[in-house]
Each structure stands twice: as structure tokens, then as C-alpha cells.
């Protein structure tokens, strides 16, 4: 999670100012004030960074997204200035007086007087690479970076729209915030190589430790396009599907070609070429018939197991060239011949046989759980509005031959754990054997046969009775285990990601008829990576299990909770409105941190941050609610963690923060 320093520091500025004034009243008036930004930044944390007098002359390098906050830089360093009532602009030469404050990462200046002396040249921007940003040495300084734009999006900060770029600068990415919302920029920035100048801002944890960096860019004039994005991305060199994310990969978009094997219009499609498959995420609603050859352009990213292309563009280049599905054995899909798991058919069109052990509907989608040679997998029939489920009469025990896309599911460590088959239509199902059912004729024939054999059967009844009970118990236990493994997370025993999202979708669908308010919470354990790094992954598993249990205990039985991924959990709370939403969310927030967690011979306190999206009517999708809650979670992280934030800055709710 990326945190803008100027969004965090002001939350504590009024406290810092009160402490500074109280300390100053007791200090000697003869003590000379600090006269440079470098002297302020050299202060130690704690009481020595609070209340010292400051008198600095410097150049304004950025006006942050938070009101009454800006950055200045002199010949020694750059620093954040808070609580200024004087309007300043980038390039102003200012004379300021005030007090030192501790900040959240580095010392700051709490200004009591700011005088604009005129204008002056901006300090030179130091050219840096990703490694130079580590540790926070460049914090509050003007820097220059160069890289490839991966994503362009917008963000509202304190009521102002601002442009956000994700920039690959080699060795990693940084998030760039253009404070003028990209005013004056024209053309497409995605995949362009650019050079930017701005103020470096830091990401940190509650122990004031550096964890990442970003860039605050005052104006679009500080952005220079070194290499424009290709006007026609389909003119890029053609790459093979297998080469995506292999050694020596490009930082730019890639162009691939393949035959369409599956399409979910407006969301994604699957391509296959020369025995390799790939998922292309695209918002295109162009109707494509499976078997048509297309070209796709997008950015390579890691998927659940195999690479995917994000932000894809699609064009049809050929007619029907149907792909022959690969006939596979379910027990060989996740093959482990040696040290590594071998998953040959991920994202490819396959065909396999199995027996139905469960049939269910989830949000209008038919799902069968099947078993073949000891391997359990789900088969999903796509949702088609207005069309009856022609395969609804499939009975438990039916043997099917199914054709669809093999999608591998992974655990939190990204190792393959199971797989599902995505069907394209009911025509992808061939019934080889229908599950048996009893009729009056069957019973009559069976009774006659049993009567004629009753004498011989009596000898075997007593012997077989015990055996039958044992086998029945084994079958029932196996089916229960298979069903549980298909829907639950193995570590926390909560619903897994696919199941909890499906439950959310069902609630959204039902709410349209009942007009019942509900809330979606994304809960993220704060600084979980540091727990793994400090105590080891087994300890991290203990923390995940304990926090999962606490979260589950804090909600009602009618609510829904699942593991969303990594250290994130997704909760759906029904009946939220007014003050009840704040009370319910605060109860969830406190559940995690109310008591320490015992790890071997030590105790640690774990906190969490929560993003909340409230539904109270109107058209909405699960994806929109999750995105809204995720954006609120981002703000909770940005505002200091261990707190609750509501989606879309909903003024009817207040942010909740637990005291340290």
C-alpha cells in the first residue's frame, strides 16, 4: 500500500503544535532557532524533535494535497511544513518561523508565520534510480526519475481530482501523483517512457521505519515524454504466449496472437497457441466466437499461477480455427514428478471425465463438484440471462465428459492447490452415465431377485453389514472433505476467495429485491510482512489463524467472512445503516488488537486496517463494492493504519481509529 506523507502528517499536526508550544514555554528564550532544513531533519525522534524554535528561508517545491501543507527546500535539505495560513505557490521564496514536530517518519516544521519574499529558481532535482529511494534518504527532496508508464488512473484527494501514474523505473515501480490532474497533457501516456521531477515522499510503518517511496509532482510541466507510446499498439513485434514473463522480458506492452477458446465479454478471454494458453483481461465487449484468431496487446503480469495480460486490447484477424481440447486425467493436472509442481494445462482447453458428487447454484450459475481418480474439481457453467439451465437435471453419481478451460487455483504461497473447469456452454457436457434412481418396476424386479436368492444371501448379510457401514462412513466423510476443500481456505478454515466473492454476489442479487442495506469490509493485517520477516512464516501462519478466528467471532452467524488473499479478509455485514455500521465496524477492528497473540515465548500485538463499502440501494456489482472498499482500505493505510475508512469518502460516516 502506498502512503502519501502529506496526507498522514497533518492528522497529528495539531497535537504536535500544542506539544511544541507547551515545550517552548518552558525553554530558554535565549536558545538560538534552527536555521536550516538539514538541522531540523537531523533531530532525533522523541522529545528532542518537538518544540524547538525554527527560522528557515527556502524555496517552495510542492504544495501537497492536504490544505495548509507544503514542502520547502534550502541548500541543506527538504522538509514538510504544516499549519500554514499563508497561501504559497511552487517557486515562492519564503521566510518561515515555527516549531519542530516529530512527524510520522521524519521531523517536520509546524509553522506559526510564513512570509513570501518573492520567487526563486527551484533547487536542482537529483536523478535517482529505484535503489536510491530505499531508506528514505531522498524524503522531501526534489528528485528526477525516468521510466515506463504502466497504469494511468485518477484519485480524489481532499475533494481535488489528481492523476496517478504507476511508473516502472527499473528494479521496481513507484506511484506518481500529478497534483494538477495532468493539465495540458495530450495523447496516451500508457506505455510511454517519461522523465518526471517532483518531491520524494515516503511510506513507513508505525515504528517510523521506511517501507517504500513515491513522487509528488506539482505540475504536468514537470513531466517530459522521452518516448511516446506507440500510436498503434498492434504494430508492436509479435511475441509467443510462452515467452510472456520469461527471462529478459520487456517493461513495455507485448503483442501476442492466438485462437480464442473462451470469452466473458467485457471482462476477459482465453487465447491458445502452440500448446500454450493465456488469460487476457480486457473491458472490450466485442463479441468473439471461440475458434476465431485474434491479436491481443497488454502488459504482462503474474496471474494466480501463470502470467496474464492486463489492460488488453483485442482485434480479430482470422476466421474459424477451432482448438482441439487436450484429453487429460484429473489426477495428473497437478503433477509432482520431482521438486516442482508441473501444471502443463493451466489456461488451456481440456477434456476430462468425472463423476458428479454435488450440484449447486451460486448467483444464477450452475456449479458441479466432480471427482475423478481421487481428484476433486469444480465445473462451472457460464451465466446466461434469460436461458434455462438445460443441464439442471444431472443427478448425483452421473458420469460426465466435460470440455472447458483448465484454471489452476493456488494457495497463499502461490503453489497450485486445485483446479476448476470453465465451460463455454451446456454443449460442452456429454453425459456418459446417468445417476441411478429407483422406480416401482425396478423395485418389483429387485424384490423377485432378492426373494429367490434370500437363502444364500442370509449367510452373507451378517458379514457384509459391518463392511457396508464402514464403507458408507468412508464415502460420507470423503464427500464432506472434498466439499469443504473446494470451498474453504486450508490455513484459516474460512471461505476461500472464490466462494466468499460468490456469496457476496448472491447477497447483492438478493438485496435488489429486498432493498436491504449491507456493508462490504476488506480487512488487512497491518505490517504482516514484518511478522513473517521477524518471526518466520510458521509464526505468520499462527497469526493468520488467530486473527481469522477473532474476526469470525466478532460477526453474526448471518454475516459472511472469507480469506480474500494473503493477509486480507473479506466480510459482508447485513443490516448496516446509520450508527450501526460504525459500531459493527469498530467491533471488527477491535477484535484483532484487543489482546496480544502468543508466539512461542513472546507476545505481539497485531492491528488491522479496514475499508468499508456500504450498499443502500441502486445498481451495483460485487466488483464495484470490492473496488470501493479497497479504495477505502487504501485511505485507512494512508491515514495511519489501525482504523476504519468508508468508501467514496461518504460524509455520513466518520473514520474510526483505535488509540495506541
PyMOL commands that set and color helices and strands:
alter all, ss='L'
color gray80, all
select helices_A, chain A and resi 5-26+37-41+47-49+130-133+220-222+233-235+330-332+426-428+440-452+454-487+497-514+528-535+537-553+579-593+622-638+647-649
alter helices_A, ss='H'
color red, helices_A
select strands_A, chain A and resi 53-63+69-73+78-82+92-101+108-119+126-127+142-157+160-168+173-178+193-204+210-217+223-227+238-239+254-264+268-273+276-281+292-302+307-320+326-327+349-362+365-372+375-380+399-410+416-423+429-433+518-525+560-565+568-574+597-599+602-604+608-615+643-646+656-657
alter strands_A, ss='S'
color yellow, strands_A
deselect
rebuild
show_as cartoon
